[in-house]
Amino acid sequence: MFPIHRPRRLRKTDILRKMVRETTLTPQDFIYPMFVVSGKGIKNPISSMPECFQESVDEAVKTAREVFSLGIPAIILFGIPEHKDEKATSAYDEKGVIQQAVKAIKDALPDLIVITDVCLCEYTSHGHCGIIKNGKVDNDSTLEVLALEALSHARAGADIVAPSDMMDGRVGRIRKVLDDEGFTDVAILSYAVKYASAFYGPFREAAQSAPAFGDRRSYQMDPANRREAIKEVALDVEEGADIVMVKPALAYLDIISDVKQKFHVPVAAYNVSGEYSMVKAATQLGWLNEEAVMIEILTAIKRAGADIILTYFAKKAAKLLQK
């Protein structure tokens, strides 16, 4: 009863507020996404994602060094191949751009955790995440190609493979292939809950992965569904996922919280391109304070239950948190 209870007593100074703070961000919470292209000396700005780039392998190594120096423990790599076809053969090419990038980065920075996105959308001529049969994405034939892709990443030295395609059964198929080939220590970070979101727009430019026809709603989740997320996570954990992800993050904080409360595995959340670009655009117009909004968003994602946050803000946030 007032005036005995005065919550403001613990908000009086910055030091006091920090002492009782319930959620604390650190650079160790972040994974930095990177886009890798063929060639040398390439650092192409991504117009819809300010301060993000498509980088050749040599440039990616430089960026990875910067990331690691900031105390960020991991990166996730997305490849943009020179060749695309209907069967996504570049996805599992041992000389492919991602395979080369993994080798080069692990050689330069053996302690940096290198994660690879396992999906076909960047490698197919049609831009869908699976093999097309009779005009539709065929689930089961896609699993075989995803398994080949994951295996090629493991052979190149990836620490973690991250299937993002949302095909049914892909975690189990990838786990079996990795184990059969002796890569029992390679972990799987599953995009277990990936919604068919409008927030992915800038990423499609960055990864050159927009579908040539239709959309991805037949395999990515309906944004209106909540209970289904629990089902998807349960299936992936049963199949061998070591870490599960919710994507996007900001518009799905309730889902992150649900998954965190229900499962005893690390939970990742992807602060996706559209979430990033909205802040950047509003900042450029003078409508928002970028640093304050960035930290507030990332704190909200962690407060909701995320143990790991994939974010394009990782470098900037890490620098700010170290001040």
C-alpha positions in Angstrom: 0.0 0.0 0.0 1.3 3.5 -0.9 3.5 5.0 0.4 5.2 1.9 1.8 5.6 0.4 -1.7 7.5 2.8 -4.0 9.0 1.0 -7.0 10.7 4.2 -8.1 13.2 3.7 -5.3 15.0 1.2 -7.4 15.0 3.5 -10.5 16.8 6.4 -8.9 20.2 6.1 -10.5 21.8 4.4 -13.5 23.9 2.2 -11.3 20.9 1.1 -9.2 18.9 0.4 -12.3 21.7 -1.8 -13.7 22.0 -3.6 -10.4 18.4 -4.8 -10.4 18.0 -5.2 -14.2 16.3 -8.5 -15.1 17.5 -8.8 -18.7 21.0 -8.0 -19.8 22.4 -8.0 -23.3 26.0 -9.0 -24.1 27.8 -9.6 -27.4 27.8 -13.3 -26.5 24.1 -13.3 -27.3 24.5 -12.5 -31.0 25.1 -14.3 -34.3 26.0 -12.1 -37.2 24.6 -13.0 -40.6 26.8 -12.6 -43.7 26.2 -12.9 -47.5 29.0 -14.4 -49.5 29.6 -14.2 -53.3 32.2 -15.5 -55.7 35.1 -13.4 -56.7 37.8 -11.4 -54.9 37.8 -8.0 -53.4 34.1 -7.7 -53.6 32.0 -5.7 -51.0 28.7 -4.8 -52.6 26.4 -2.6 -50.5 22.9 -4.0 -50.1 20.6 -1.0 -50.9 17.7 -2.1 -48.7 20.0 -3.0 -45.8 22.3 -0.1 -45.0 25.7 -1.1 -43.6 25.3 -4.7 -44.9 27.2 -6.2 -47.8 27.5 -9.1 -50.2 31.2 -10.0 -49.8 33.7 -12.2 -51.5 35.4 -14.9 -49.4 38.5 -12.7 -48.8 36.4 -9.8 -47.6 34.2 -12.2 -45.5 37.3 -13.3 -43.7 38.1 -9.7 -42.8 34.5 -9.1 -41.6 34.7 -12.3 -39.5 37.8 -11.1 -37.8 36.0 -7.9 -36.9 33.0 -9.8 -35.6 35.2 -12.1 -33.4 37.2 -9.1 -32.1 33.9 -7.6 -30.8 33.2 -10.6 -28.7 30.5 -12.0 -31.0 30.9 -15.8 -30.9 29.3 -16.8 -34.2 28.4 -16.0 -37.7 25.9 -17.5 -40.1 26.7 -17.7 -43.8 24.3 -17.3 -46.8 25.7 -18.1 -50.2 25.1 -16.4 -53.6 26.3 -18.8 -56.3 27.5 -18.1 -59.8 25.3 -20.9 -61.2 21.7 -21.7 -60.4 19.6 -24.5 -61.7 16.4 -26.4 -61.0 18.1 -29.0 -58.9 20.2 -26.6 -56.8 23.5 -28.4 -57.7 25.6 -25.5 -56.5 24.3 -26.0 -53.0 26.4 -29.0 -52.4 29.3 -28.3 -54.7 32.5 -28.9 -52.7 34.0 -25.9 -54.5 30.9 -23.7 -53.9 31.1 -20.3 -52.4 29.9 -21.3 -49.0 32.2 -24.3 -48.8 35.1 -22.0 -49.7 34.1 -19.4 -47.2 33.7 -21.9 -44.4 37.2 -23.3 -45.0 38.8 -19.8 -45.2 37.1 -18.5 -42.1 37.8 -21.5 -40.0 41.5 -21.5 -41.1 41.7 -17.8 -40.1 39.6 -18.0 -37.0 39.3 -21.6 -35.7 37.5 -20.5 -32.5 34.8 -18.5 -34.2 31.6 -20.6 -34.5 30.7 -20.9 -38.2 27.0 -21.7 -39.0 25.7 -22.3 -42.4 22.3 -21.8 -43.8 21.0 -25.0 -45.3 18.3 -24.2 -47.9 17.9 -24.3 -51.7 16.3 -20.9 -52.4 19.6 -19.2 -53.2 20.7 -22.0 -55.5 17.5 -22.8 -57.5 16.7 -21.0 -60.7 13.1 -20.6 -59.6 14.0 -19.3 -56.1 12.0 -21.8 -54.1 13.3 -23.7 -51.1 12.9 -27.1 -52.6 12.8 -29.2 -55.7 9.8 -28.5 -58.0 7.7 -31.4 -59.2 4.4 -30.9 -61.1 4.6 -27.2 -60.4 4.8 -27.7 -56.6 7.7 -27.9 -54.1 8.2 -31.6 -53.4 9.0 -32.3 -49.8 10.7 -35.7 -49.9 12.9 -35.2 -52.9 14.1 -31.9 -51.4 15.3 -33.7 -48.3 18.0 -35.6 -50.2 19.4 -32.4 -51.6 19.3 -30.6 -48.2 21.2 -33.6 -46.7 23.9 -33.3 -49.4 24.2 -29.6 -48.8 24.5 -30.0 -45.0 27.1 -32.7 -45.5 29.2 -30.6 -47.8 29.2 -27.8 -45.2 30.3 -30.2 -42.5 33.1 -31.5 -44.7 34.2 -27.9 -45.2 34.4 -27.4 -41.5 31.1 -25.9 -40.4 30.4 -26.1 -36.7 26.6 -25.9 -37.0 24.3 -26.4 -39.9 21.0 -24.5 -39.9 18.2 -25.9 -42.2 15.8 -23.0 -43.0 13.6 -24.6 -45.7 10.7 -25.8 -43.5 10.4 -29.2 -45.3 8.9 -31.9 -43.0 11.5 -34.3 -41.8 14.6 -32.5 -42.9 16.2 -32.4 -39.4 16.0 -36.1 -39.1 17.4 -36.7 -42.6 20.3 -34.3 -42.1 21.1 -35.8 -38.6 21.2 -39.3 -40.1 23.5 -38.3 -43.0 25.8 -36.4 -40.7 26.1 -39.2 -38.2 26.5 -41.9 -40.9 29.4 -39.8 -42.3 31.1 -39.4 -39.0 30.0 -35.8 -38.3 28.4 -36.6 -35.0 29.7 -33.4 -33.4 28.2 -31.0 -36.0 25.2 -29.5 -34.4 21.8 -28.6 -36.0 20.2 -25.2 -35.5 16.8 -25.7 -36.9 14.6 -22.9 -38.2 11.8 -24.8 -36.4 9.3 -22.0 -36.5 9.6 -20.0 -39.7 6.6 -17.9 -40.6 5.6 -16.9 -44.1 6.4 -13.3 -43.3 6.4 -10.0 -45.1 9.4 -9.0 -43.1 11.8 -10.9 -45.3 11.7 -8.5 -48.3 15.2 -6.9 -47.9 16.8 -10.4 -47.4 15.4 -11.4 -50.9 17.6 -8.7 -52.4 20.6 -9.5 -50.3 20.5 -13.3 -51.0 19.0 -12.9 -54.5 16.4 -15.5 -53.6 13.0 -14.2 -54.5 10.7 -16.9 -55.9 10.1 -16.6 -59.6 6.5 -17.7 -59.2 4.0 -18.1 -56.4 5.0 -17.8 -52.7 6.2 -19.9 -49.9 3.0 -20.2 -47.9 2.6 -23.9 -48.7 5.7 -24.7 -46.6 6.4 -21.7 -44.3 4.0 -21.2 -41.3 0.8 -19.2 -41.3 1.5 -16.0 -39.2 -1.9 -16.4 -37.5 -0.9 -19.8 -35.9 0.5 -20.1 -32.4 -0.1 -23.7 -31.3 1.4 -25.0 -34.5 4.7 -23.6 -33.5 4.9 -25.9 -30.5 4.2 -28.9 -32.8 6.9 -27.8 -35.2 9.5 -27.5 -32.4 8.5 -30.8 -30.9 9.0 -32.6 -34.2 12.5 -31.0 -34.8 13.7 -31.7 -31.2 12.5 -35.3 -31.6 14.5 -35.6 -34.9 17.7 -34.3 -33.3 17.7 -30.5 -33.4 20.2 -29.1 -30.9 19.0 -25.5 -31.1 15.6 -24.3 -32.3 14.8 -20.9 -33.9 11.8 -18.6 -34.2 11.8 -16.4 -37.2 10.9 -13.5 -37.4 11.6 -12.3 -33.9 10.0 -8.9 -33.2 6.5 -9.7 -34.4 6.6 -13.1 -32.7 7.7 -12.5 -29.2 4.8 -14.5 -27.9 6.0 -17.5 -29.9 9.6 -17.1 -28.5 8.1 -17.1 -25.0 6.0 -20.2 -25.7 8.9 -22.2 -27.0 11.2 -21.1 -24.2 8.7 -22.2 -21.6 7.9 -25.5 -23.2 11.3 -26.9 -24.3 14.6 -27.5 -22.6 16.9 -26.7 -25.6 18.5 -23.4 -26.5 16.2 -21.0 -28.3 17.4 -18.7 -31.1 15.4 -15.8 -32.6 16.1 -14.1 -36.0 15.8 -10.3 -35.9 15.2 -10.3 -39.7 16.0 -8.0 -42.5 12.7 -6.1 -42.5 12.9 -5.4 -38.8 16.4 -4.1 -39.3 15.6 -2.0 -42.4 12.6 -0.4 -40.8 14.8 1.0 -38.0 17.4 2.1 -40.5 14.9 3.9 -42.7 13.2 5.7 -39.8 16.6 6.7 -38.5 17.6 8.2 -41.8 14.4 10.2 -41.8 15.2 11.5 -38.3 12.2 9.8 -36.8 14.0 7.4 -34.4 17.1 7.2 -32.3 18.8 4.1 -33.9 20.9 3.1 -30.9 18.1 3.4 -28.4 15.6 1.5 -30.5 18.1 -1.2 -31.5 18.9 -2.0 -27.9 15.3 -1.9 -26.9 14.3 -4.3 -29.6 17.2 -6.7 -28.9 16.4 -6.6 -25.1 12.8 -7.4 -25.9 13.8 -10.4 -27.9 16.0 -11.7 -25.1 13.4 -10.9 -22.5 10.9 -12.9 -24.4 13.1 -16.0 -24.0 15.7 -16.0 -26.7 19.1 -17.4 -25.7 20.6 -16.4 -29.0 19.8 -13.6 -31.4 20.6 -13.5 -35.0 20.8 -9.8 -36.0 22.3 -7.5 -38.5 22.7 -5.1 -35.6 25.2 -7.4 -34.0 28.4 -5.4 -34.7 26.9 -2.1 -33.8 25.2 -3.4 -30.7 28.4 -5.1 -29.5 30.3 -1.9 -29.8 27.7 0.0 -27.9 27.5 -2.6 -25.1 31.2 -2.5 -24.6 31.2 1.3 -23.8 
